[in-house]
Amino acid sequence: MGRAKPGPLRDLFEDYRRRLDGGPWGELRLVEVEERRRVSGPERKLREGKLLLDALPRGATLFALDERGKTLGSTAFAKLMEAQADSATADLAFAIGGAEGHDDAVKAHAARLLSLGPMTWPHMLVRALLAEQLFRAQSILTGHPYHRA
């Protein structure tokens, strides 16, 4: 949710996106959606959920980042990504919600709810954290020394 402005957080995301390009998983794309209308919290959450679900590639497996989701270590996350890569899934999508969190429809559509831990993170920073973990997972699976257990 939201649009990233130029700056350090966008640059950090782009750095990891570039590192992933050409790797075994193909391209990491960022699709930004934004609810611009001024609406209340519950209505905003509902509208944002619709925007997120409408933006999903057809046939994609959705992972929703949610504070109540499962927390995985980097190696377990790498194994999950490996299992997804070995499946017939065309695309993986990671949904990062807005300030109100994810609508129930997004959670219901998700194959899995994942958490980056019990702390709350700004959604612009979550983009960089997720991109780094995807790069780390790729490094773990390919034996690259980036990840040191």
N, C-alpha and C positions, 0 to 999 in steps of 0.2 A: 504494500500500500504506500502511496505517496511517490513523489518525484524527488530524486536525488539531485541536489544542486552540485555544481562543480566544487571540488574541495578535497580535503584529505580522505574522508570516508569513501567518496566515489573513486578516488585514485587507488585506494587500497583494494576495493572490490575489483577494479579494472586490472590491477596487477595480478591478482589470483586468477581472474578470468583468462588473461593472456597465458598464464602458466598452464592452464587446463586445455587450451585450444590445441588441437592436433593430438591430444592424448587418446587413450583407448575409449573414452566416453564421448568423444565428439565435442560439440560446442556448448558452452554455458551461455545461455541467453538470459538477459534480465528483461522482464516485461513489467512495466510500471502501470498501475491503475490508480485512479484517485477519485474519490467522491468529493466533488467541489461544492455541493449544496450544503448549506448550513442546516443540519438536522440534529435531532436529539441523539443521545448515546445509543439506545436500542435501535432506532431507525437507521442511524449511521452504520451500525454493525450489520444490519440486514442488507443494506445497499452495498456495503463493501464486500460482503460475502457473495452477492450476486455478481459483482464486477470480477472478483477473483475466479469464480467458477466459469464465468463466460470467457475468461482469458485463457483457460486451460486448453492445451493442444488436445485434439481428439485422440482418445485412447491412452492418454498419459496417466501414469500412476501418481497420485497426489500424496505428498507428505506435508502435513500442516504443522508448523512450528507453534507450539502452545505450551504455556507454563505448566499445564497438567499432563503434558506428554511424557513419554519415556526418555530418560536421560541415558545416553550411550557413551561409552568411552570411545576414543578414536579408532581403536582396533575393531571394536564391535560395529561401529558405524561403517568402517571399511568393508567388513564382511557383509553387512546389509546391502551396501552399494554393489558389491560383487554379485550377490544373489540376484539383485535387480537387473544387473547387466547380463547375467546368464539367462534371465527369463525372456519371454517374448514381448516384454514391454517396449513400446516404441520410444516413449519419452518419460522422464521423471520430472515432476514439478514440485517445487517447494513453495508453499504459501506462507508469507510473512504478513500477519495481520496488522491492523492499525491499532490505535491506542485503546480501543474498546475490546480488542481480541477478536477471535474468529466467531462468526455466526455458526449456529448449530448445523446448518446445511453444509458448510465447509467441513466441519468435523465429521459429519456423517459420510461425506464423499471421500474422505481421506483414507488411504490404506493404513496409515499409521500416524499417530500424533507423536511428535518428537519435541523434546525440550533441550535448550542449551544450558539448563541448570535452573535452580530456584530463583536466581536474581532476575530482575526485569531489565531488559536491554532496549535501547532505542532501536526502532526498526531499521534505521539507516545503518547502524553499526552491525545489526544482525546479518545484513547482506554480506558484509566483509567477513564476519565470523563463519558464515555458512560456506562461502567461497573458499576460505582457508581450509575448512574441514573437508571439503570435497577434494581439494588439492592434496591434503594430507592423506586422505583415503586412497587416492590414486597412487601416491608415493609408497604407502604401505603395501599395496597390492602389486606394485611393480618392483619392489625391493630398492627403491631410491632412498638414499640416506637422509632425506629431509626429516623423516620421522625417526626419532630415536626413542625406543621404548625404555 
